[in-house]
């Protein structure tokens, strides 16, 4: 019987462990090992630091240091072997993973929820402190206002009015500017912060009187830049863009005024049921009778988002009590709405859409429907009626010139 030939001994260039499948997957295993070595230590360090502070700058600094250490240990094997424990190697190898898992669980179920509660409480305390500061400074400004109103001596009156203006435009505006802001302010958080500040100002009697007396702002003001229709309680019904503008006189070059008898029935259609566009172009205004001649240039600014929008305002007034201004003579700012959004609505519907109020005796035949149209000549004359703009311009608007009329 012939003996079987001896097996071919392995070649020194091809050891048994270097089978083709192992060679093919070796790069993959090395990549995984490199990722584990470089990511493990930074992740562990980040979790540990996160447990003590939410400051992203501090966490990032420690994580960067950990990345540098991981790179050194990875690419300097002699140093890595020097630090390798001689006993309990398996324990020390598994310890980072156990720590990472434990810290992750503690962060998710304990530290982060507690931190969120503390942050909410801290923000509430900031707002409470700010409200107290607002009331204190507003109260001082109110005393200066009372002094100015009671003073008969011209020099003392001027001095008290100057102190009041410095208080409004200086101290009170500074308090408003220093209101609490969210750590990460975005559209939603910024809007919420402005709304909170505005509501606290309306809750204080002194600041509410300033907002109402000078800017016609009361509890019905949404502060979203949209008019709340008369009789509506749902904020989603507000759709017409509204603006705060200087309280101009009806003799101003860029202001037109109509005084309509609500009982008129031109062409067998009650005037309040005709479109606003038709009334403005067919009925002559009280002043600046060239409105129709200016219409071609004015309508170019009735497009959405125009920086100089054509604006309209409505009021039901007794002509004997008309101030000859866009609003009350003491006001420095009044509300107006975008004419382009209202031109094709009836006069009655347009007035209701802007939130124009009516007196209790609205059926009084002596009351006339006033309509003002204003064409700003500068981009900053018409400011969207938002709490953000009110808060930002509070100081300047409180000391602005009110309406100046001449008899």
C-alpha positions in Angstrom: 0.0 0.0 0.0 1.4 3.3 -1.0 1.9 5.8 1.8 0.2 9.2 1.5 2.5 12.0 0.5 3.5 14.3 3.3 1.5 17.5 3.4 3.1 20.6 2.0 4.5 22.6 5.0 3.2 26.2 5.3 5.2 28.8 3.6 6.9 31.5 5.7 5.2 34.1 3.5 1.7 32.6 4.0 1.1 31.7 7.7 -2.0 29.7 8.6 -3.8 32.7 10.1 -3.6 34.7 6.9 -6.5 33.1 5.1 -8.1 35.1 2.3 -11.3 35.8 4.3 -9.4 37.2 7.2 -7.3 39.4 5.0 -10.4 40.7 3.4 -12.0 41.7 6.7 -8.9 42.9 8.5 -9.3 46.6 7.4 -12.9 46.6 8.7 -11.9 45.4 12.1 -9.1 47.8 12.3 -11.5 50.7 11.4 -13.9 49.6 14.2 -11.1 49.4 16.7 -9.8 52.8 15.8 -13.3 54.4 16.1 -13.8 52.7 19.5 -10.4 53.9 20.8 -10.9 57.4 19.6 -14.6 57.8 20.6 -14.7 55.9 23.9 -12.7 58.3 26.1 -14.2 61.6 24.8 -17.8 60.2 25.3 -17.0 59.1 28.8 -15.4 62.4 29.7 -18.4 64.4 28.1 -20.9 62.4 30.2 -19.0 63.0 33.4 -18.7 66.7 32.8 -22.4 66.9 31.6 -23.4 65.5 35.0 -21.9 68.5 36.8 -22.6 71.4 34.4 -24.8 72.1 31.3 -22.3 74.7 30.0 -21.5 73.5 26.4 -18.3 75.5 26.3 -16.9 73.6 29.3 -18.1 70.3 28.0 -16.5 71.0 24.6 -13.2 71.9 26.2 -12.9 68.7 28.2 -14.1 66.6 25.3 -11.3 68.2 23.1 -8.7 67.4 25.7 -10.0 63.8 25.8 -9.8 63.5 22.0 -6.2 64.7 22.1 -5.4 62.0 24.8 -7.2 59.3 22.8 -5.2 60.2 19.7 -1.9 60.0 21.6 -2.8 56.6 23.1 -3.9 55.3 19.8 -0.9 56.2 17.7 1.8 55.8 20.3 1.6 52.1 21.3 4.6 52.2 23.5 3.0 54.8 25.7 -0.2 52.8 25.7 1.6 49.6 26.8 3.3 51.5 29.7 -0.2 52.5 31.0 -1.7 49.0 30.6 -2.6 47.5 34.0 -0.8 44.2 34.8 -3.7 42.8 36.9 -7.4 42.9 36.4 -7.1 43.8 32.8 -10.6 42.6 31.9 -12.1 44.7 34.7 -10.4 47.9 33.6 -11.3 47.3 30.0 -15.0 47.0 30.8 -15.1 49.8 33.4 -15.5 52.7 30.9 -18.5 51.0 29.2 -20.2 50.4 32.6 -19.6 54.0 33.6 -20.9 55.3 30.3 -24.1 53.3 30.6 -24.6 54.3 34.2 -24.0 58.0 33.5 -26.3 57.9 30.5 -29.2 56.5 32.6 -28.6 59.0 35.4 -28.5 61.9 33.0 -31.7 60.9 31.2 -33.8 60.0 34.2 -32.5 62.3 36.9 -30.1 65.1 36.1 -31.7 66.5 32.9 -35.3 66.5 34.3 -34.1 68.2 37.5 -32.1 70.7 35.5 -35.2 71.6 33.4 -37.3 72.2 36.5 -34.5 74.4 38.0 -34.2 76.4 34.8 -37.9 77.0 34.6 -37.9 78.1 38.2 -34.9 80.4 37.6 -36.6 82.0 34.6 -39.8 82.6 36.6 -37.7 84.3 39.4 -36.0 86.5 36.8 -39.4 87.6 35.5 -40.6 88.3 39.0 -37.5 90.4 39.8 -37.9 92.3 36.5 -41.6 93.0 37.2 -40.7 94.5 40.6 -38.0 96.6 39.1 -40.5 97.8 36.3 -43.1 98.7 38.9 -40.6 100.6 41.0 -39.2 102.7 38.2 -42.6 103.3 36.5 -44.0 104.5 39.9 -41.2 107.0 40.1 -41.9 108.2 36.5 -45.5 108.5 37.4 -44.7 110.8 40.3 -42.7 113.0 37.9 -45.7 113.1 35.6 -48.0 114.2 38.4 -45.6 116.9 39.5 -45.5 118.3 35.9 -49.3 118.3 35.6 -49.9 120.1 38.9 -47.1 122.7 38.5 -48.2 126.2 37.4 -44.9 127.8 37.4 -43.6 127.6 33.8 -40.0 127.0 34.7 -40.8 124.4 37.3 -43.2 122.7 34.9 -40.6 122.5 32.2 -38.1 121.0 34.7 -40.6 118.4 35.9 -41.5 117.5 32.3 -37.8 117.1 31.6 -37.4 114.8 34.6 -40.5 112.8 33.4 -39.1 112.4 29.9 -35.7 111.4 31.2 -37.4 108.8 33.4 -39.4 107.4 30.5 -36.7 107.6 27.9 -33.9 106.7 30.2 -34.6 104.7 33.3 -37.9 103.0 32.2 -36.6 102.2 28.7 -33.4 100.8 30.2 -35.5 98.5 32.4 -37.5 97.3 29.4 -34.3 96.6 27.4 -32.9 94.6 30.4 -35.9 92.2 30.5 -35.1 88.5 30.8 -34.3 86.8 27.5 -34.2 83.0 26.9 -30.7 81.4 26.7 -31.4 80.3 23.1 -33.6 82.9 21.6 -35.5 81.9 18.4 -38.7 83.1 16.7 -41.0 81.3 19.2 -39.0 82.0 22.3 -38.4 85.6 21.4 -42.1 86.1 20.7 -43.0 84.6 24.0 -40.5 86.7 25.8 -41.8 89.9 24.2 -45.4 88.9 24.9 -44.6 88.3 28.6 -42.9 91.7 28.9 -45.9 93.4 27.2 -48.5 91.7 29.4 -46.5 92.6 32.6 -46.4 96.2 31.4 -50.2 96.2 30.9 -50.7 94.7 34.3 -48.9 97.6 35.9 -51.1 100.7 36.2 -48.4 103.2 35.5 -46.9 101.6 32.4 -50.5 100.8 31.2 -51.4 104.4 31.3 -48.3 105.4 29.3 -49.0 102.6 26.7 -52.7 103.6 26.4 -52.3 107.4 26.6 -49.4 107.7 24.1 -49.6 104.7 21.9 -53.3 103.6 22.1 -52.2 100.2 23.4 -54.6 98.3 25.7 -55.5 94.7 26.6 -56.9 94.0 23.1 -53.5 94.6 21.5 -52.2 91.2 20.2 -48.7 92.4 19.4 -48.4 90.1 16.4 -48.5 92.8 13.7 -52.1 91.9 12.7 -55.4 93.6 13.5 -57.9 91.9 15.7 -61.4 92.3 14.0 -64.1 94.0 16.1 -66.1 91.4 18.0 -63.7 88.6 17.5 -62.1 86.7 20.4 -60.1 84.2 18.4 -56.6 85.5 17.8 -56.5 83.4 14.6 -59.0 85.8 13.1 -56.4 88.5 13.0 -55.2 88.7 9.4 -54.8 92.4 8.2 -51.3 93.8 8.8 -51.4 96.8 11.2 -48.8 99.4 11.9 -47.9 102.1 14.4 -47.4 105.5 12.8 -46.8 109.1 14.0 -49.9 110.9 15.0 -50.2 113.4 12.1 -52.7 116.2 11.5 -55.3 115.9 8.8 -53.6 118.8 7.1 -50.4 116.8 6.5 -49.3 116.5 2.9 -49.4 112.7 2.8 -52.8 112.3 4.7 -56.2 112.3 3.2 -59.5 112.4 5.2 -63.0 111.4 4.3 -66.1 112.3 6.4 -68.9 110.0 5.3 -72.6 110.3 6.1 -73.6 106.7 6.8 -77.1 107.3 5.6 -76.0 108.3 2.1 -77.3 106.0 -0.7 -75.4 107.0 -3.8 -76.4 105.0 -7.0 -79.0 103.1 -4.9 -76.2 101.4 -2.8 -75.7 102.5 0.8 -72.2 104.0 1.1 -71.2 101.7 3.9 -71.9 98.7 1.6 -69.8 100.0 -1.3 -66.2 98.8 -1.6 -63.6 101.0 0.1 -61.7 101.3 -3.2 -64.8 102.7 -4.9 -65.6 105.2 -2.1 -62.0 106.5 -1.9 -62.0 107.2 -5.7 -65.5 108.5 -6.1 -66.0 110.6 -3.0 -63.8 113.7 -2.6 -61.8 113.8 0.6 -62.1 116.7 3.0 -58.5 117.9 2.3 -55.8 117.1 -0.3 -58.5 116.7 -3.0 -56.0 115.3 -5.5 -56.2 111.8 -4.0 -57.6 110.4 -7.3 -54.9 112.0 -9.2 -52.3 110.4 -6.9 -53.8 107.0 -7.1 -51.6 105.7 -9.9 -48.5 106.3 -7.8 -50.0 105.2 -4.5 -51.3 101.8 -5.7 -47.7 100.8 -6.5 -47.1 100.6 -2.7 -50.1 98.3 -2.1 -48.3 95.1 -2.8 -47.5 92.7 0.1 -44.4 93.5 2.2 -43.9 96.9 0.6 -41.5 98.9 2.9 -43.8 102.0 2.5 -47.3 100.6 2.5 -50.4 102.7 2.0 -52.4 102.7 5.2 -55.9 103.3 6.3 -57.7 104.1 9.5 -61.4 104.2 10.5 -63.3 105.9 13.3 -66.9 106.7 14.1 -66.9 110.3 15.5 -69.0 113.3 16.3 -67.6 116.1 14.0 -67.8 118.5 17.0 -65.4 116.3 18.9 -63.0 115.6 16.1 -59.4 116.2 17.1 -58.2 117.0 13.5 -55.5 114.4 14.0 -55.2 110.7 13.1 -55.8 110.0 16.8 -56.2 111.8 20.1 -54.1 114.9 20.3 -52.0 113.6 23.2 -51.0 110.4 21.4 -47.6 110.1 19.7 -48.5 106.9 17.8 -51.7 105.6 16.3 -52.7 102.3 14.6 -53.3 102.1 10.9 -53.9 99.0 8.6 -52.7 98.0 5.2 -55.0 99.5 2.6 -54.1 96.8 0.0 -55.6 94.1 2.2 -58.9 96.1 2.6 -59.5 98.0 -0.7 -61.9 95.4 -2.1 -64.0 95.0 1.0 -67.0 97.1 1.9 -66.4 100.1 4.1 -68.3 98.5 6.9 -66.4 95.2 6.6 -63.0 97.0 6.3 -63.6 99.1 9.4 -64.6 95.9 11.3 -61.6 94.0 10.1 -59.2 96.7 11.5 -60.8 96.4 15.0 -62.1 100.0 14.8 -64.3 100.5 17.9 -67.7 102.1 17.9 -69.3 104.2 20.7 -72.1 102.8 22.7 -74.6 105.0 20.8 -73.4 104.0 17.4 -76.8 104.6 15.9 -76.6 108.3 16.6 -77.2 110.1 13.3 -74.7 112.8 14.3 -71.8 110.3 14.2 -69.9 110.3 10.9 -67.6 107.6 9.5 -64.1 109.1 9.2 -61.5 107.4 7.0 -57.9 108.4 6.9 -55.4 107.3 4.3 -51.7 107.8 4.9 -48.8 107.4 2.4 -45.5 107.2 4.3 -42.5 108.8 2.5 -39.8 107.0 4.5 -39.5 103.3 5.2 -39.3 103.7 9.0 -42.4 105.8 9.4 -44.8 102.9 9.5 -43.6 100.3 12.0 -45.3 96.8 12.3 -47.4 96.8 15.4 -45.6 94.0 17.4 -44.6 93.9 21.0 -41.0 93.6 19.8 -41.2 97.0 18.1 -43.1 98.6 20.9 -40.5 97.5 23.5 -37.6 98.5 21.2 -39.1 102.0 20.6 -40.7 102.6 23.9 -38.3 105.3 25.0 -38.3 107.3 21.7 -42.1 107.1 21.3 -42.8 108.3 24.9 -40.9 111.6 24.2 -42.0 112.0 20.6 -44.0 115.1 19.6 -47.8 114.5 19.9 -50.2 115.8 17.2 -49.7 119.5 16.7 -52.9 121.2 15.4 -53.6 124.8 14.5 -57.0 126.3 14.6 
